[in-house]
Every structure is written in C-alpha cells, then in structure tokens.
Amino acid sequence: MILMVAEHANGKLSKSVYEMTEAARTLQREGPITLLVLGKEVSKAAAEAALLADQVLVGDLPALAEYDAEVWAAAIAQIAQEGEAHTILMSATRSGRECSPRVAVKCDAALMEDAISLSVVGDALEAERYTFLTRVTERVRARGPVTVVTIKPGAFTPAKPNGSAAEQYDVELTLPERRLNVTQRMTEKSERIALAEADSVVAGGRGVGTPEAFAELVEGLADQLGAGVAATRAVVDAGWRPYAEQVGQTGKTVQPKIYWALGISGAVQHLSGMGKSKMIIAINKDAEAPIFKDTDYGIVGDLKEIVPALIRELKTTA
Ligand SMILES: Cc1cc2nc3c(=O)[nH]c(=O)nc-3n(C[C@H](O)[C@H](O)[C@H](O)COP(=O)(O)OP(=O)(O)OC[C@H]3O[C@@H](n4cnc5c(N)ncnc54)[C@H](O)[C@@H]3O)c2cc1C
C-alpha cells in the first residue's frame, strides 16, 4: 500500500495532504492509497481524509494529543510494517522533515526528501528535487522494497475529493514514552490565512517602494480579498518582510487559484515558486517586464494609483 501521513490542525486537513494525495494517485502503485490520521479527537480530520483516500487508518489516543517526532515515527513505522507499505508519503514541513528520517531508519527504507515530482520508472520510484541552493534540479531514483518520500508543499496540484467516503479503521499502537514536552507556545496574533493554505495570494516586490507602502497596499488588498501575503526575495533581503513570506526557489512554493504580483519583475527564481498558480494577475509600470509573459491579466501602470483604487472599490462592494 501507499501510506500517507495526514497533517491536520483544528479538525481540518492541511492543504499539503491534498497535494500529497495527488502525488499518490498519479503513481498508480499496487495496493490502496491509505491515509493515517494520528492525534487526539481526530474524527473530523479522519472524515475529511475518507474523501481522499481508499482507506483511512485512525490512531486516536490521548498520548497523541501533542505532536512528537519520536512517538509519531514509531506509530507510522508500526503501521507501515503491519500494512507492508512500499511507499510512505509525508509532507516536507518542519514536522515531516523531523519525523521522516526516523521512519526511514525504522523501516530500513530509502528516503527522498522535498520531492517536486514523483513517478514510477520500472521497479524504482523517481523524484525531482532542487539542490545547490535550488540552482539545480536533480532526479533521484530509489530502489528497494520501501521508500519514504517527503513532498514539497505547493509542488503538486491539490487532489479533488472522491464522491464517496472510504472505510475508516482504528489502529492499535505501541508507543514509546515521550521524552520531549512542549512547555509553552506563543502564537503570533494574525487574522491572515497562512500562505500555504491560501486560495488567493497578494505578493509584493521591490516596485512597491517601502515597507509602509507594502503594509498599506499589499496587506490592504490581501485584507479585502481574504488572501495570503507573499513577497519577493528583494523585499525580504531589504528587511521589509519576514523570510516566511518569501516565494520562489529559495522560499515557498505556492499554487493558489489567484496570484497577484504587484511591482514584481518576474525573475525565474520567483516564477519557480508561483508559476503554477491557476491565474496570475500582474501590475507593473514597465510594459516590458518579464512577469507579463506568464500572466493571465496584466495591468501596465503605477501600482500606487491602481491598488488604492482597487481597495476602495472592493470596500464599497463588500
Ligand atoms: C540563487 C538565487 C535564488 C533566488 N531565489 C529567489 C526567491 O526565492 N524568490 C524571489 O523572489 N527571488 C529570488 N531570487 C532573486 C531574483 O533573481 C530577483 O532578483 C527578485 O525576484 C527580484 O525581485 P522584485 O521583482 O521584487 O524586484 P525587481 O526585479 O527590482 O522588480 C521590481 C519591479 O517593480 C516594477 N515597479 C517599480 N515601481 C513600480 C510602480 N510604482 N508600479 C508598478 N510597478 C513598479 C518595476 O518595473 C520592476 O519590474 C533569487 C536569486 C538567486 C540568484
């Protein structure tokens, strides 16, 4: 079987699970596509998972209330071994990166990290991934009975849910003692949707001019649209915005339904992180800017005039 590990929060699966499912479906490998949902009181996430996978395995235990790499890895490896999984898919998120090597060791499996594509070639699994500061894309092949793959968020189009729900099965787990405990959690107060989860993204480049203009225009438009906020590396390097918002080869990969590019020239390194967006709308005062080669709708003009007008219009129609 293909075993996928579901990341979820507040009863909802993360977008990366949908993307991982798409990767699993295109593989068409032997056995059911299985989603493993671990945690405490996870019935909502498991019900959502049942619309994506061929079967859902649920480990719903108080001991799983808080994520812990050691405990999670033990649970995943146990289920992978009992179900004779040949492919184990996890998200290349912080927790996926932390947990996947442990799973690979326990299952004596090859590990392919940060896959941006995945296919079967003969009896091997082949992935593409960026390397050398993302200047090089390399192809790696894993042979052997079991392979663990982490999937780069944003690299695959999210899968559509199935029409009917798959069966869910509770699993019995033998878990190790937890050695780490989270003693405090400080949550950043933000109403804004996380970049990886957003259906629309408003991104700003150097052409926005200043950090103040970024807050007013890029965040202002994002607020009206309920969108995530992104930035180019030029903006992040200038210290206007945090690295977490950088999109591109050395930042995040996103694939929203709509990507607004404000004052962004369209360098290949930026395009590689957002070029698969369903619709790209660009505002740039330079009609020759490379971004226009990749946009569905392009507005040639000064964003400092156009964006405030857009925000005003959206406020009146809200
Ligand atoms: C190894 C490597 C990795 C990199 N990784 C990344 C990455 O992950 N992400 C990334 O973004 N970049 C990355 N870069 C940098 C990339 O090459 C570009 O330098 C960067 O994307 C440019 O950012 P920008 O579009 O904001 O700025 P610029 O290229 O300076 O473009 C600014 C644009 O704003 C327009 N403009 C100016 N004023 C206005 C106005 N008033 N109204 C409308 N338009 C206006 C200009 O016409 C111009 O097109 C990487 C580079 C290297 C070498």
The ligand as a Tripos MOL2 file, in Angstrom:
@<TRIPOS>MOLECULE
LIG
   53    58     1     0     0
SMALL
NO_CHARGES

@<TRIPOS>ATOM
      1 C1         20.1180   31.5800   -6.2760 C.3       1 LIG1
      2 C2         19.0370   32.6160   -6.2850 C.ar      1 LIG1
      3 C3         17.8560   32.3430   -5.6410 C.ar      1 LIG1
      4 C4         16.8100   33.2970   -5.6310 C.ar      1 LIG1
      5 N1         15.6420   32.9810   -5.0080 N.ar      1 LIG1
      6 C5         14.6100   33.8620   -5.0840 C.ar      1 LIG1
      7 C6         13.3450   33.5640   -4.4930 C.ar      1 LIG1
      8 O1         13.1610   32.5310   -3.8230 O.2       1 LIG1
      9 N2         12.3460   34.4550   -4.6300 N.ar      1 LIG1
     10 C7         12.4800   35.6400   -5.3250 C.ar      1 LIG1
     11 O2         11.5080   36.4130   -5.4120 O.2       1 LIG1
     12 N3         13.6720   35.9600   -5.8730 N.ar      1 LIG1
     13 C8         14.7300   35.1160   -5.7450 C.ar      1 LIG1
     14 N4         15.9290   35.4750   -6.2910 N.ar      1 LIG1
     15 C9         16.1030   36.8590   -6.7730 C.3       1 LIG1
     16 C10        15.5700   37.1050   -8.1630 C.3       1 LIG1
     17 O3         16.5590   36.7990   -9.1070 O.3       1 LIG1
     18 C11        15.1650   38.6060   -8.3380 C.3       1 LIG1
     19 O4         16.2690   39.4090   -8.0320 O.3       1 LIG1
     20 C12        13.9950   39.0340   -7.4630 C.3       1 LIG1
     21 O5         12.9220   38.1340   -7.5900 O.3       1 LIG1
     22 C13        13.5400   40.4300   -7.8960 C.3       1 LIG1
     23 O6         12.5390   40.8930   -7.0250 O.3       1 LIG1
     24 P1         11.4930   42.0020   -7.4720 P.3       1 LIG1
     25 O7         10.7070   41.5090   -8.6440 O.co2     1 LIG1
     26 O8         10.7710   42.3870   -6.2370 O.co2     1 LIG1
     27 O9         12.4180   43.2520   -7.8390 O.3       1 LIG1
     28 P2         12.8340   43.8770   -9.2310 P.3       1 LIG1
     29 O10        13.4150   42.8660  -10.1480 O.co2     1 LIG1
     30 O11        13.6450   45.0680   -8.8930 O.co2     1 LIG1
     31 O12        11.4560   44.3500   -9.8920 O.3       1 LIG1
     32 C14        10.6900   45.4060   -9.4340 C.3       1 LIG1
     33 C15         9.5800   45.6440  -10.4610 C.3       1 LIG1
     34 O13         8.6730   46.6270   -9.9620 O.3       1 LIG1
     35 C16         8.2580   47.4190  -11.0370 C.3       1 LIG1
     36 N5          7.8370   48.7230  -10.4870 N.ar      1 LIG1
     37 C17         8.6080   49.6660   -9.8910 C.ar      1 LIG1
     38 N6          7.8530   50.6960   -9.4420 N.ar      1 LIG1
     39 C18         6.5610   50.3710   -9.7550 C.ar      1 LIG1
     40 C19         5.3150   51.0220   -9.5600 C.ar      1 LIG1
     41 N7          5.2380   52.2050   -8.9330 N.pl3     1 LIG1
     42 N8          4.1960   50.4360  -10.0350 N.ar      1 LIG1
     43 C20         4.2740   49.2410  -10.6880 C.ar      1 LIG1
     44 N9          5.4100   48.5640  -10.8870 N.ar      1 LIG1
     45 C21         6.5500   49.1220  -10.4240 C.ar      1 LIG1
     46 C22         9.4770   47.5180  -11.9550 C.3       1 LIG1
     47 O14         9.0690   47.8250  -13.2700 O.3       1 LIG1
     48 C23        10.0760   46.1170  -11.8210 C.3       1 LIG1
     49 O15         9.5910   45.2570  -12.8240 O.3       1 LIG1
     50 C24        16.9780   34.5310   -6.2900 C.ar      1 LIG1
     51 C25        18.1840   34.7990   -6.9470 C.ar      1 LIG1
     52 C26        19.2100   33.8610   -6.9440 C.ar      1 LIG1
     53 C27        20.4760   34.1740   -7.6720 C.3       1 LIG1
@<TRIPOS>BOND
     1     1     2 1
     2     2     3 ar
     3     2    52 ar
     4     3     4 ar
     5     4     5 ar
     6     4    50 ar
     7     5     6 ar
     8     6     7 ar
     9     6    13 1
    10     7     8 2
    11     7     9 ar
    12     9    10 ar
    13    10    11 2
    14    10    12 ar
    15    12    13 ar
    16    13    14 ar
    17    14    15 1
    18    14    50 ar
    19    15    16 1
    20    16    17 1
    21    16    18 1
    22    18    19 1
    23    18    20 1
    24    20    21 1
    25    20    22 1
    26    22    23 1
    27    23    24 1
    28    24    25 2
    29    24    26 1
    30    24    27 1
    31    27    28 1
    32    28    29 2
    33    28    30 1
    34    28    31 1
    35    31    32 1
    36    32    33 1
    37    33    34 1
    38    33    48 1
    39    34    35 1
    40    35    36 1
    41    35    46 1
    42    36    37 ar
    43    36    45 ar
    44    37    38 ar
    45    38    39 ar
    46    39    40 ar
    47    39    45 ar
    48    40    41 1
    49    40    42 ar
    50    42    43 ar
    51    43    44 ar
    52    44    45 ar
    53    46    47 1
    54    46    48 1
    55    48    49 1
    56    50    51 ar
    57    51    52 ar
    58    52    53 1
@<TRIPOS>SUBSTRUCTURE
     1 LIG1         1 GROUP 0 **** ****
